[in-house]
Amino acid sequence: MHRLLQIVILFILYPSLTFSNENSGQKDSLAGGRMFDADIIHEIRIQFLQCAAWDSLFVMKKERDSLSIRRYLQGNVMVDGNQYFSCGVRIKGESSFDFYPGKKKSLKIKFGEFIKKQKLDGLKTINLNNAFRDPSFMREKLYLDFMREEGLPVPRCTYANVYFNGEHLGLYLVTEEVDRGFLERNFQNKKGAFFKGEPNSTFTYLGEDQLLYEQDYKNKNESANDYTHLMELIRVINGTSGMASSDSLKIDDVFNVESCLKIFAISSLFLNVDTYNLLYPHNYYLYKNTRTKKFEWIPYDGNYALCAFSPVFNLNEAENLSVFYEHDSFDHPLTKLLFSKAEYRKFYTDYIAYLVKDKFTNRALSNEIEVLARKIRRSVYYDSHKMYSNAEFEKNIKSSIGDENDAGAFIPGLESFIKQRIKAVKKELGIKEEGNQ
């Protein structure tokens, strides 16, 4: 009743207000086109009527982390001059929340949380990422854009200057939410089993009790039967015997192996350590495509790309890390399976060879970095809440900051790291240098 009264009051005060007219007649496949394809830095203004709104957001974040209670604070949001009322806003993130100094925290905005069917350019939700540990503000953008250009199912990414109750919080990376709309746009279906890999989602076989998997694989479609499909995939990955339904299945019967290998290859080239095939078994979604009957691997989160953080390697070790590296702190049944089969190993190395010859090159990536730097430089300089100085922004484009011999204490330069990473990978795979690329 209270929400209904709010909506009525809004229509009285703003008779010309139409919450979703911008999406009328818009096909879902085009959702986000104006948000992510426009070559501009957007402006997002978040306004709350509540007193101490920031404190309330922090309380909600603690409730979510400790009690798994998910709540959004109600506020109005203006995007590029277009007003959206009664949106849901919450603080998000793990390290980007715990270790980012000051007020500039990562945020999630859900436009239809309190007013159903309200969307931004056809999108239900967007993420505002604070570029934690990235002086350049470019790592996530470069990483996600590279994979999308390779035709892989990853979130789109753009930039926005964000204001909170009139205060400029700074420059954020805006990323697409991996939700049912994302599935429809990328796979033309959205009703398959859908899971988010939480920390420790390693694909280790734990037995036949569904409860053993529910903590590490969050069911996004909330159908109890979906765990049957997930457990079948895990049995196939582990080659678990005695399970009749899985005995005759091969991994490529239930999993899009080639797409996953491409994603792992790009993660290795960019050395995004916050991924399953490197240091941390999370930051992915699994979706069972109802058209192919196979699970798809969907990565997200790229602020650690180009080794923005590693507690394990110094700079030289990171630059020269094998493309077949497996960290020994957790079991890797999926990568072990994929790298143990000759045909998959060949596909993986052939794809990496193709990338370092034609796509992941000094020339191509330096040009992209230069274009992005020109685009965001003014907004970076204007951002008084960023983690690093303007001088560190400029320096980190070319060279490292911090102690290169101390794991976790340095951040590689974008161009210098790419140059050395290409040399190391070519040497490992026996690829001849072909002039200045």
C-alpha positions as semicolon CSV with decimal commas, in nm:
position;residue;x (nm);y (nm);z (nm)
1;M;0,000;0,000;0,000
2;H;0,286;0,234;0,088
3;R;0,458;0,174;-0,248
4;L;0,132;0,229;-0,436
5;L;0,082;0,563;-0,256
6;Q;0,437;0,666;-0,353
7;I;0,373;0,589;-0,718
8;V;0,044;0,783;-0,717
9;I;0,216;1,086;-0,560
10;L;0,492;1,072;-0,820
11;F;0,242;1,077;-1,106
12;I;0,062;1,371;-0,945
13;L;0,383;1,567;-0,901
14;Y;0,527;1,464;-1,237
15;P;0,234;1,415;-1,476
16;S;0,465;1,382;-1,776
17;L;0,665;1,103;-1,616
18;T;0,685;0,776;-1,811
19;F;0,905;0,517;-1,652
20;S;0,971;0,290;-1,946
21;N;0,865;0,481;-2,257
22;E;1,226;0,482;-2,372
23;N;1,198;0,105;-2,401
24;S;0,863;0,084;-2,574
25;G;0,891;-0,128;-2,885
26;Q;1,256;-0,195;-2,805
27;K;1,363;-0,554;-2,859
28;D;1,549;-0,711;-2,568
29;S;1,836;-0,798;-2,803
30;L;1,903;-0,425;-2,838
31;A;1,887;-0,352;-2,465
32;G;2,179;-0,143;-2,347
33;G;2,273;-0,024;-2,694
34;R;2,264;0,343;-2,604
35;M;2,432;0,279;-2,269
36;F;2,721;0,064;-2,383
37;D;2,770;0,148;-2,750
38;A;2,770;0,527;-2,719
39;D;3,125;0,668;-2,723
40;I;3,067;0,901;-2,429
41;I;3,126;0,912;-2,056
42;H;2,781;0,898;-1,900
43;E;2,660;1,099;-1,602
44;I;2,476;0,915;-1,324
45;R;2,325;1,105;-1,031
46;I;2,191;0,909;-0,733
47;Q;1,965;1,099;-0,493
48;F;1,818;0,979;-0,164
49;L;1,550;1,137;0,051
50;Q;1,656;0,933;0,355
51;C;1,875;1,084;0,622
52;A;2,215;0,919;0,655
53;A;2,162;0,722;0,332
54;W;2,531;0,632;0,310
55;D;2,523;0,482;0,660
56;S;2,215;0,281;0,564
57;L;2,395;0,141;0,259
58;F;2,683;0,028;0,480
59;V;2,446;-0,145;0,722
60;M;2,279;-0,327;0,432
61;K;2,619;-0,435;0,300
62;K;2,710;-0,586;0,638
63;E;2,374;-0,764;0,656
64;R;2,432;-0,911;0,312
65;D;2,786;-1,028;0,395
66;S;2,709;-1,178;0,737
67;L;2,345;-1,284;0,717
68;S;2,293;-1,320;0,339
69;I;2,010;-1,067;0,358
70;R;1,982;-0,881;0,028
71;R;1,817;-0,541;0,049
72;Y;1,828;-0,228;-0,163
73;L;1,792;0,131;-0,050
74;Q;1,527;0,326;-0,240
75;G;1,652;0,629;-0,429
76;N;1,605;0,829;-0,746
77;V;1,858;0,799;-1,026
78;M;1,923;1,034;-1,317
79;V;2,121;0,898;-1,613
80;D;2,229;1,148;-1,878
81;G;1,939;1,373;-1,778
82;N;1,672;1,100;-1,779
83;Q;1,502;1,051;-1,443
84;Y;1,424;0,711;-1,285
85;F;1,231;0,709;-0,959
86;S;1,240;0,461;-0,669
87;C;1,537;0,257;-0,790
88;G;1,714;0,004;-0,569
89;V;2,074;0,087;-0,478
90;R;2,325;-0,115;-0,276
91;I;2,700;-0,134;-0,217
92;K;2,870;-0,433;-0,381
93;G;3,210;-0,596;-0,394
94;E;3,459;-0,784;-0,179
95;S;3,816;-0,648;-0,196
96;S;3,689;-0,338;-0,374
97;F;3,479;-0,270;-0,064
98;D;3,708;-0,387;0,215
99;F;4,031;-0,230;0,091
100;Y;3,928;0,071;-0,116
101;P;4,007;0,377;0,099
102;G;3,742;0,642;0,143
103;K;3,388;0,678;0,019
104;K;3,409;0,563;-0,342
105;K;3,260;0,212;-0,313
106;S;3,130;-0,005;-0,595
107;L;2,751;0,007;-0,638
108;K;2,468;-0,187;-0,799
109;I;2,155;-0,012;-0,927
110;K;1,839;-0,213;-0,987
111;F;1,593;0,007;-1,174
112;G;1,288;-0,215;-1,126
113;E;1,338;-0,307;-0,760
114;F;1,046;-0,091;-0,641
115;I;0,874;-0,002;-0,968
116;K;0,835;-0,318;-1,171
117;K;0,929;-0,309;-1,540
118;Q;1,122;0,017;-1,500
119;K;1,444;-0,016;-1,702
120;L;1,740;0,187;-1,819
121;D;1,771;0,147;-2,196
122;G;1,611;-0,195;-2,162
123;L;1,842;-0,297;-1,874
124;K;1,710;-0,402;-1,535
125;T;2,041;-0,360;-1,350
126;I;2,383;-0,200;-1,392
127;N;2,703;-0,228;-1,188
128;L;2,924;0,068;-1,099
129;N;3,280;-0,053;-1,037
130;N;3,535;0,170;-0,864
131;A;3,850;0,052;-1,051
132;F;4,003;-0,095;-0,736
133;R;4,384;-0,131;-0,769
134;D;4,380;0,004;-1,122
135;P;4,552;0,344;-1,153
136;S;4,482;0,339;-1,528
137;F;4,101;0,285;-1,503
138;M;4,137;0,075;-1,819
139;R;4,206;-0,285;-1,718
140;E;3,847;-0,410;-1,695
141;K;3,745;-0,225;-2,009
142;L;4,036;-0,365;-2,214
143;Y;3,979;-0,719;-2,085
144;L;3,603;-0,737;-2,138
145;D;3,610;-0,556;-2,473
146;F;3,880;-0,791;-2,601
147;M;3,670;-1,097;-2,518
148;R;3,354;-0,950;-2,665
149;E;3,538;-0,874;-2,989
150;E;3,624;-1,244;-2,996
151;G;3,253;-1,324;-2,984
152;L;3,257;-1,451;-2,625
153;P;2,966;-1,410;-2,380
154;V;3,094;-1,144;-2,141
155;P;2,939;-0,827;-1,994
156;R;2,964;-0,498;-2,181
157;C;3,152;-0,212;-2,018
158;T;3,156;0,168;-2,035
159;Y;3,230;0,472;-1,814
160;A;3,027;0,716;-1,604
161;N;3,088;1,006;-1,370
162;V;2,879;0,926;-1,061
163;Y;2,726;1,168;-0,811
164;F;2,578;1,077;-0,472
165;N;2,336;1,334;-0,326
166;G;2,514;1,601;-0,528
167;E;2,866;1,495;-0,430
168;H;3,093;1,377;-0,711
169;L;3,210;1,026;-0,618
170;G;3,429;0,999;-0,924
171;L;3,477;0,804;-1,245
172;Y;3,332;0,451;-1,247
173;L;3,330;0,163;-1,491
174;V;2,972;0,065;-1,573
175;T;2,932;-0,307;-1,641
176;E;2,638;-0,509;-1,763
177;E;2,461;-0,737;-1,517
178;V;2,472;-1,108;-1,601
179;D;2,100;-1,182;-1,567
180;R;1,822;-1,342;-1,770
181;G;1,822;-1,049;-2,013
182;F;2,194;-1,103;-2,069
183;L;2,127;-1,472;-2,138
184;E;1,857;-1,390;-2,392
185;R;2,082;-1,140;-2,572
186;N;2,379;-1,378;-2,587
187;F;2,218;-1,721;-2,628
188;Q;1,862;-1,642;-2,749
189;N;1,719;-1,836;-2,453
190;K;1,709;-1,781;-2,078
191;K;1,531;-2,069;-1,905
192;G;1,820;-2,311;-1,861
193;A;2,003;-2,396;-1,539
194;F;2,192;-2,083;-1,429
195;F;2,456;-2,066;-1,154
196;K;2,700;-1,814;-1,013
197;G;3,033;-1,955;-0,898
198;E;3,095;-1,835;-0,544
199;P;3,439;-1,860;-0,376
200;N;3,557;-2,224;-0,373
201;S;3,343;-2,325;-0,672
202;T;3,619;-2,558;-0,792
203;F;3,413;-2,836;-0,963
204;T;3,542;-3,087;-0,712
205;Y;3,307;-3,383;-0,677
206;L;3,157;-3,379;-0,326
207;G;2,905;-3,664;-0,349
208;E;2,540;-3,697;-0,443
209;D;2,389;-3,470;-0,178
210;Q;2,270;-3,149;-0,346
211;L;2,318;-2,952;-0,025
212;L;2,695;-2,997;-0,057
213;Y;2,693;-2,780;-0,372
214;E;2,444;-2,509;-0,281
215;Q;2,687;-2,285;-0,092
216;D;2,950;-2,267;-0,366
217;Y;2,718;-2,261;-0,669
218;K;2,441;-2,007;-0,629
219;N;2,126;-2,101;-0,819
220;K;2,018;-1,790;-1,012
221;N;1,705;-1,949;-1,161
222;E;1,600;-2,088;-0,824
223;S;1,480;-2,422;-0,957
224;A;1,574;-2,718;-0,738
225;N;1,600;-2,940;-1,048
226;D;1,883;-2,723;-1,184
227;Y;2,131;-2,881;-0,942
228;T;2,072;-3,212;-1,119
229;H;2,227;-3,061;-1,433
230;L;2,514;-2,903;-1,239
231;M;2,595;-3,226;-1,056
232;E;2,596;-3,415;-1,386
233;L;2,851;-3,167;-1,523
234;I;3,069;-3,208;-1,213
235;R;3,053;-3,588;-1,240
236;V;3,161;-3,573;-1,603
237;I;3,448;-3,333;-1,523
238;N;3,573;-3,564;-1,246
239;G;3,512;-3,888;-1,432
240;T;3,322;-4,017;-1,130
241;S;3,244;-4,385;-1,168
242;G;2,925;-4,561;-1,074
243;M;2,697;-4,280;-1,193
244;A;2,506;-4,434;-1,481
245;S;2,363;-4,108;-1,610
246;S;2,713;-3,966;-1,660
247;D;2,921;-4,273;-1,748
248;S;2,868;-4,246;-2,124
249;L;2,898;-3,866;-2,143
250;K;3,206;-3,673;-2,250
251;I;3,283;-3,318;-2,141
252;D;3,194;-3,171;-2,481
253;D;2,852;-3,339;-2,459
254;V;2,756;-3,117;-2,165
255;F;2,994;-2,818;-2,184
256;N;3,096;-2,562;-2,448
257;V;3,463;-2,654;-2,428
258;E;3,593;-2,430;-2,707
259;S;3,434;-2,113;-2,569
260;C;3,571;-2,187;-2,223
261;L;3,921;-2,255;-2,358
262;K;3,914;-1,923;-2,543
263;I;3,818;-1,743;-2,221
264;F;4,092;-1,922;-2,026
265;A;4,343;-1,832;-2,299
266;I;4,255;-1,461;-2,284
267;S;4,256;-1,464;-1,903
268;S;4,606;-1,612;-1,918
269;L;4,734;-1,358;-2,170
270;F;4,589;-1,069;-1,969
271;L;4,696;-1,249;-1,651
272;N;4,367;-1,176;-1,477
273;V;4,463;-1,365;-1,160
274;D;4,112;-1,340;-1,016
275;T;3,990;-1,630;-1,230
276;Y;3,940;-2,006;-1,208
277;N;4,231;-2,100;-1,433
278;L;4,476;-1,886;-1,234
279;L;4,448;-1,806;-0,861
280;Y;4,084;-1,787;-0,749
281;P;3,796;-2,027;-0,836
282;H;3,514;-1,774;-0,876
283;N;3,404;-1,476;-1,087
284;Y;3,210;-1,685;-1,338
285;Y;2,855;-1,790;-1,420
286;L;2,742;-2,120;-1,570
287;Y;2,440;-2,131;-1,799
288;K;2,293;-2,442;-1,960
289;N;2,200;-2,326;-2,308
290;T;1,861;-2,485;-2,380
291;R;1,934;-2,481;-2,754
292;T;2,263;-2,675;-2,739
293;K;2,201;-2,856;-2,407
294;K;2,552;-2,751;-2,303
295;F;2,677;-2,535;-2,016
296;E;2,836;-2,204;-2,112
297;W;3,115;-2,033;-1,919
298;I;3,045;-1,662;-1,855
299;P;3,330;-1,462;-1,695
300;Y;3,305;-1,122;-1,529
301;D;3,518;-0,887;-1,317
302;G;3,836;-0,766;-1,486
303;N;3,992;-0,501;-1,261
304;Y;4,282;-0,738;-1,180
305;A;4,363;-0,791;-1,550
306;L;4,725;-0,730;-1,652
307;C;4,820;-0,850;-1,305
308;A;4,691;-0,550;-1,108
309;F;4,731;-0,767;-0,799
310;S;4,902;-1,094;-0,717
311;P;5,001;-1,218;-0,372
312;V;5,202;-1,496;-0,538
313;F;5,421;-1,356;-0,818
314;N;5,674;-1,077;-0,846
315;L;5,669;-0,884;-1,173
316;N;5,919;-1,103;-1,358
317;E;5,736;-1,421;-1,255
318;A;5,402;-1,273;-1,363
319;E;5,530;-1,166;-1,705
320;N;5,674;-1,513;-1,767
321;L;5,393;-1,724;-1,620
322;S;5,313;-2,037;-1,819
323;V;4,984;-2,041;-2,009
324;F;4,931;-2,384;-1,848
325;Y;4,984;-2,259;-1,492
326;E;4,777;-2,421;-1,215
327;H;4,789;-2,280;-0,864
328;D;4,834;-2,546;-0,596
329;S;4,608;-2,387;-0,334
330;F;4,291;-2,555;-0,470
331;D;4,193;-2,846;-0,688
332;H;4,150;-2,771;-1,061
333;P;3,952;-3,065;-1,202
334;L;3,822;-2,863;-1,499
335;T;4,158;-2,728;-1,618
336;K;4,324;-3,062;-1,542
337;L;4,072;-3,235;-1,767
338;L;4,095;-2,981;-2,049
339;F;4,475;-2,963;-2,049
340;S;4,512;-3,341;-2,029
341;K;4,338;-3,404;-2,362
342;A;4,557;-3,356;-2,667
343;E;4,283;-3,209;-2,889
344;Y;4,185;-2,946;-2,630
345;R;4,544;-2,861;-2,550
346;K;4,613;-2,809;-2,920
347;F;4,302;-2,594;-2,965
348;Y;4,409;-2,383;-2,665
349;T;4,767;-2,328;-2,784
350;D;4,661;-2,266;-3,145
351;Y;4,415;-2,002;-3,028
352;I;4,678;-1,830;-2,814
353;A;4,919;-1,835;-3,110
354;Y;4,651;-1,674;-3,328
355;L;4,588;-1,404;-3,067
356;V;4,951;-1,303;-3,011
357;K;5,006;-1,285;-3,387
358;D;4,693;-1,094;-3,486
359;K;4,497;-0,956;-3,188
360;F;4,694;-0,948;-2,860
361;T;4,971;-0,736;-3,010
362;N;5,168;-0,435;-2,891
363;R;5,039;-0,221;-3,175
364;A;4,669;-0,306;-3,139
365;L;4,657;-0,280;-2,760
366;S;4,871;0,036;-2,745
367;N;4,633;0,204;-2,987
368;E;4,334;0,102;-2,775
369;I;4,505;0,224;-2,458
370;E;4,584;0,559;-2,620
371;V;4,223;0,606;-2,733
372;L;4,084;0,519;-2,389
373;A;4,337;0,739;-2,208
374;R;4,235;1,041;-2,416
375;K;3,870;0,965;-2,349
376;I;3,888;0,935;-1,971
377;R;4,185;1,158;-1,877
378;R;3,981;1,464;-1,782
379;S;3,741;1,257;-1,570
380;V;4,030;1,077;-1,399
381;Y;4,193;1,409;-1,310
382;Y;3,862;1,543;-1,176
383;D;3,810;1,233;-0,955
384;S;3,914;1,337;-0,604
385;H;3,816;0,998;-0,453
386;K;4,035;0,775;-0,673
387;M;4,294;0,543;-0,516
388;Y;4,590;0,681;-0,707
389;S;4,725;1,019;-0,810
390;N;4,710;1,178;-1,153
391;A;5,084;1,117;-1,188
392;E;5,033;0,746;-1,113
393;F;4,755;0,731;-1,374
394;E;4,993;0,866;-1,637
395;K;5,288;0,653;-1,527
396;N;5,090;0,327;-1,509
397;I;4,996;0,350;-1,874
398;K;5,360;0,292;-1,967
399;S;5,537;0,146;-1,663
400;S;5,494;-0,017;-1,324
401;I;5,437;0,148;-0,990
402;G;5,548;-0,004;-0,659
403;D;5,815;-0,262;-0,573
404;E;5,840;-0,503;-0,868
405;N;6,022;-0,766;-0,660
406;D;5,757;-0,784;-0,387
407;A;5,446;-0,990;-0,469
408;G;5,134;-0,781;-0,412
409;A;5,327;-0,454;-0,383
410;F;5,340;-0,353;-0,750
411;I;5,101;-0,277;-1,036
412;P;5,245;-0,341;-1,383
413;G;5,239;-0,076;-1,650
414;L;4,985;-0,157;-1,917
415;E;5,212;-0,128;-2,220
416;S;5,528;-0,263;-2,059
417;F;5,349;-0,569;-1,920
418;I;5,177;-0,645;-2,251
419;K;5,510;-0,622;-2,434
420;Q;5,688;-0,862;-2,198
421;R;5,389;-1,097;-2,173
422;I;5,378;-1,138;-2,552
423;K;5,751;-1,216;-2,563
424;A;5,721;-1,475;-2,285
425;V;5,419;-1,651;-2,436
426;K;5,577;-1,664;-2,782
427;K;5,891;-1,813;-2,630
428;E;5,694;-2,075;-2,437
429;L;5,493;-2,181;-2,741
430;G;5,784;-2,159;-2,988
431;I;5,632;-1,879;-3,193
432;K;5,884;-1,679;-3,398
433;E;5,894;-1,302;-3,364
434;E;5,773;-1,122;-3,677
435;G;5,897;-0,767;-3,650
436;N;5,749;-0,497;-3,427
437;Q;5,392;-0,592;-3,342
